Amino acid sequence: MRLYDLVKIQDPSSLIDSYEFQCYQTTIRKNSTSSIVEYSVNYNKKVLRELTNFNAYERQLKDVIKEFILNSEDFVTLDCLISFVSNIEDKFSDISISLRIAVLLRILNMERIGPLLIDDQIDEIYLDSSQSYVYIDHVQYGRCSTQIRLNKQEIDSFISRITLENDFNLNRENPTMKGELITKLFHTRITIDIPPLLVDDIHLDIRKFHPNNLQLRDLVKIGSLTKIQGKFLKEMIKNLISISIIGPPNSGKTTLQNALIEYLPSHFRLLSVEDVLESTNLRKGNQIRFRLGYDPKDTRTYSKAMEIQKLLHRSPDYVNLGELSTESNFIAFLNVLSVGIPSIQTIHGRDPNYLLLRLQDIYKIPVSLIKTSFPHIFIEMDTIWNKSFRNRFVVRIAELTTEGTIVILSDRERDDTGNIGINKDNSTSLEFLEYRKHESLGHYD
């Protein structure tokens, strides 16, 4: 079945938006009975008028791609294929690059999922089983249903592409993986689950990272944090204070992390050590990024814990540790902080006090080691649903004291002013920065 067979005839009065990207046409409709927002994507009118030529392009391009792959010494990634079809000339010079890419996606059995990956208005893509329809989170319209149901060949082709590009053996012994698919058109983090871990046959969760990061002012504008909170956090990272962003999945932790990293002074040397590449390469400054294969058993040669331990030999000024999820990650992270290397990281969890209890009671990390991470800022984030939209926001900003306890500096739940501020009088981090400032000027008590 082709992409253009999927579009259902709907009542025009339900149309609420329509836009084009590449060679695709998207429509957003609201079901008058269920009030569900429905997303559909099709080739644009120009392509639909030339379907006969489109089919001929497919046959021609398939032969050229096959020859390119056979002549390549290494595995050919999707990004390499996109670059190849974008740059070939000769008999394809009269075909637009966007159309060549659309033909490539059809050849790779990605004709229906490909447009969702390319559409910058989509935040996340979900498939709960092979019998389910794909549904999405849209930037403007929130949770949307679709009429896209991938067949077995499409699912198998897509999973093979992900496992090969991430060098991961997905099987019954390793039934879950977290990987990435990055091209010049999109940047995604992909989670795949299969039996016996999964009850049904397949689960896909595709998180998209947009090429233009939301900056702090954007997060202030949409209500994720206040201007006062943003100014405080900006001051913290500019002065190389460690920051841990805590919250449930999809609460905006990585978005805030990337926004804060942009404020590191450009002369500082940033090292990123991540299981899956979620940081962007947009920072104007010195940056080295390490991508480590995700292994649920944490036994790979290049494990995150090992690379964190070796950071001392790479002379970082600040470290982005991505997401911390295992005991070995946390212990290595605290060891790094204890020798004076500040870092920023995201952690799934509730609030900072629960995190300290988790470190002490579950991971058996002593308070004496935790205290060495001072000064350390904690940002607690959360998300709530407003109809079909997620609202992501900072709940609290707290910090670690030299005694190893948590002090709340900003609390959304207790502040009724609407312009939630920072209790600077309680901040030992600000005292630390003031002391360091005087020390650098040669003023000693």
C-alpha angles and dihedrals in degrees: 000000000000129000092248091058092064102070113104122209105250136179107277090218089069092062111115101166145359133187142164133229129173102335095326135102120211126197127192117202136175118224106233092209103044100020088228114149110235124205122200132173130193139162111281122256094265092058093043089055090054102043092130090058090042090059090049091051088053092057093046096045093047091062093048092048092048090054091047092052093046091051094048118098095205135045109286112232125209089251090055091050092050090050091047096052090043092057105038114110130176111080092001096057092098092054116087117244092239090055092049089053091050090052090048091053090052091051090051093049089249097113094119103034095037096074090052090055092049098044105099090201092069119088101180140007124207135193115177098185141342089266094053130090117244115254130189147198109237123203094229104024105034122214110015133180123222137196091230115121114172118220124226094263092052093048093046092048092050094048091047089052092051096045093048094047090049096040092234129145105219110194143124091289091050103029098164134053140174115206144142141243112201126177135153087266100049145003116214141172112210130198118194126186128184136171140321086036090041122058093211125047104264142002126191128186115179115188114193126211113204122229093236111056120222106248126215091263089055091051089049090050094053092044101251090128138351128259090249092052091048092051091051094049091046089054091049097053093041086059094047097250115162115252129194117192112204130189148106123291116293094015095125099263096138093042091056091043092055091044092054094046088061088068096059106114108258095239092062117097111238122196119192118200110183138160089216121019104252098147117088128231094230097103112119098225147049111328137159119187125202119195116197125193114252112241119178089207092049092224103121119125092241098048121169092242091055094049092047089053090053094053091099089069092053096059100229124181092197133006132212106206096181111207121357111208112147135061092245090051091054095046092048090046092054091046089055092049091047091062092051105264109135120214147178122224144158124235131188108233148086121272132339094261091056088049091055090049090050092051093048104036103033104027094031093226109161122238089237089066094042090053091058090069090073124155092051130149122207122203116194115202133186141176133217131185120243103188103302095344132091115223110203120194147155110262099182142359114206139162140213117249125216087255091060097252130122124249120193114226100172129018123184092192094055099038114084096175095092089224097077111203141190124263095226093176089069095046115111088176091064089047088051092051092048091051091048090049092054091044092054089052091053097253112140130175 
